[in-house]
C-alpha cells in the first residue's frame, strides 16, 4: 500500500506537484496518466528517492519516505524509459553484473530470466538484441532485487506491437506474484489492457482516481482516451 498525502514539489517558480494525494493498493496494477509536464516523472522520482518532496507525506508499505529511504529502496524497483545496461556485454554478463550489485539470490536471478524469456539469449551481446529483447533485458534487471513494487516509466517506447504485447502480458503476470505495479504510458490502450485503477493528474494536481471499470462505466459512451480529453481538455500524446 502506497499512501501519498498532500505532497508538493517545486523547481524554482514552477510547481511540479501541488498538494497531490492518492493511494495505491497492494497487488494492483496502477495506471498513472498525464500529459508531458503533468508531474508523472516527478512523482516517480520522489517515490524512488531520486528527489525529495517540499511538503506532505508518503508511506510505502508502512515505511516513511522521509526517514526510511533505504528500506523503501530495498523493496522497490524502477524500470526507466531509457535502456540501463551495457551494450558491449552479453545478456548473461549484464544480469550477473547487476545481480552482484543487488545481492540477488539464484532464485531471483532465475525468476527474472524466466519471466522475461531470456534463457536462450544469455550469450548474445546486448547490442545485437532487437528492440523488444532490449526492453525485456531492462525489465529483468529491475526484477533482480525481488521488489514488492515496480515502477514502469514508458517501458514499451519504440518497440514493435508483438514485443509490446509480450511485455504487457508479463506485467499482468506480476499481479499473480503479489507485486504492486505503477505504470505510465503514452499508449492509452496499454492502460486499458492491464490496469486495475487509474489516476489522472494535470499541472501537478490529481483530477481523478478510480478503478478502470468504474471510470469507463461512469462515462459509458467514451473510451479512456476520450474520457481523458473530456476532463483535462488535452490530447494525451
N, C-alpha and C positions, 0 to 999 in steps of 0.2 A: 504493500500500500504506500503510495506517494501522496502526501498532503502538502499542497502549496497554498500559502495563506498571505495575501496582500503583499506580494513581492514587487519591488520596483528596482529598476536599474537604468541609469543614465550614462550617456557618453557626452560629457560636456553639457550643452544645452539640449541635446537630443535625448528624449525619454524612450528607451527601447522597450521597457516593460513598465506598466503603470497600474499599480495595485492589483496585480493579477492573482486570482485564486482559482485553483481547480484541484480535483482529486482523481487519482488513477488507481483502479482496483487491482489487487494482486492476481496474477494469472491471466490478465486481459491483454488484448491487442488494441492499443490505444492510438488513434489517428490524430495527428496534430496538423491542422490546416491553417494557412495564412499566406497571403501574397508575399513576395520578396520585401523584406523590411518590416514585416509584421511583428517580429520578435521571436520567431521559432528557433533560430540558431542561437540567439542569446539565451533562451530558456534551456536548450540542450547543453550549452556551455556551462551554465550555472549548475545544472543537475549533475554534471560530471566534474565539478570543482575546477573548471578551467578559468572561470572568473567568479567573483563574489557578488552577492546582492548588496544593494544600498540599504534596503529595509525589508521587513517582512520575515516570514519563517518558512522553512521547508523541513519536513520529516520524511525520511526514506526508510521504510520498514522499522519505524520507531527510532531511527537514528537522526540526530540533529545535524544538519549540514554545516552549521557554523562551528561545531565542536568535535564532530566525529567524521571528518572528511576521509581519513584513512580507512575506517571501517566501511564507509559507503563505497569508496573506490574498489574495495575488495569484492563487493558483490555486484558491481556494475560493469558494463562494457559499452562503448560507443563504436558503431560502425560508421566511419566517416564517408562522405561523398567521394573524396579523393582516395586513391589507392595507397595504402600504407604498408608496403612491403618492399623487398629488394628485388628488382627486376633481374639482376645478374645471378641470383641464387635460384636453385630448383624449388619446387613446391615443398618437398620434404625438408630442405635446408632452411627455408623460411619458417616453416612450422616448428622445427626443432629449436631454432634461434629464439622465437618468441615464447615457446613453451618453457625454455630455461629461464627467461626473464621473469615469467609469471609463475614459476614453480608449479607448472601444470602437472597433474598426475598422468600416468599412462592411460587411465580410463578416460580422462577429459580429452586427451590428445586423440584417442581413437574415436570418441564421440564426435568431436569437431570434424574429423576426417570423414566419418561415415555420413553425418547429416548433410554435408556439402558435396558428397560423391567425388572425393578427390583421391581415392585409393589408387587408381590407375595412373595418376598424374604425378606421383611423388618424385620421380626422377626428371620430370620435364622442367626446363628452365622457365621461370615465371614470365620472362619477356616474350616467350613464344605462345603463351596461352591466348585463347580467344577472350573477347570482352566479358562474356558470361563467366568463363572459368576464372578470370582475374577477380571478378566480383565475389565468386564463391570462396576463393582463397582469402580475400579481405574479410569476409564474414567468419570463416573458420578461425582466423587469428583472433577475432573478437570473442570467440567461444571458449578459448583455451583456459580462461580462469573460472570456468563453470559459473557464469554470472546468474543472479536471480533476476536481473533487469538488463535488457539490451535496448539501447537507443539506436535507431536507424535513421540516418540523415541522407535522404535521397539515394538509396542503395542500388537502384536499377537504372541510373542515368547512363545513357549511351550503350545499352545492350539490346540484343535482338529480342523479339517477342517470346520465342521459345525459352531462352535463358531467363527472361523476366518471370515467366510463369513457373519455372522450376524453383527460382528463388522464393517467390511468393508462397509456393506450396511448402517449402522447407520452413518458412517463417510461421505458417499456420501450425506446423507440427510442434513448434516451441511451446505452444499453449498446453499440449499434452504432457510436456515435461515440467510444467509448472512455472515456466519462465514468463515474466511480465515484459511486454514489448511496447515501446513507444516509437511510433513510426511517422516520419514525414515524407511526403512525396508530392511531386507536381502532377502525377498521374492520378486523377480522381478515381478512375476505375480500380486502381490498386487499393485505395482506401475502402471502397465499397466491397471489394472481394475478401479482404482479410480482417478488417477491424470490427471490434465489438462496440466500441464507443468512439466518439469524435468530439474534439474541441476545436472551435473556430476562433482565432484571435486576429485582431486588426489594430494597428497602432499601439501594440503592447497591451491591449485590453482583451479580456475574454468576452466574446459576443454570445457564445452558446456552447453548452456541453450537454450531450445527450447520447443515449445508445443509438447506434446507426439505425436500428429498426424503428425506434420511436421518431427519430429525426425525419425519416422518409415517410412514415405513416402519417405524421402530423402535417405533411405537405405532399400529399399522395400523388399529385399530378406532376411533380418535378423530379428530376434526377438530383443526385448530390451536388453536381456541378451547378445546376440551375438554382438549387437552394442556397448554395454559397453566394452566387451572384445576387440573389434576392436580398440577403441580409447584409451583404457588405457593399453592394453596388460596384464590385470589382470583378474582373475576369481572372480566374485562377490559372496562371500560366507562369 
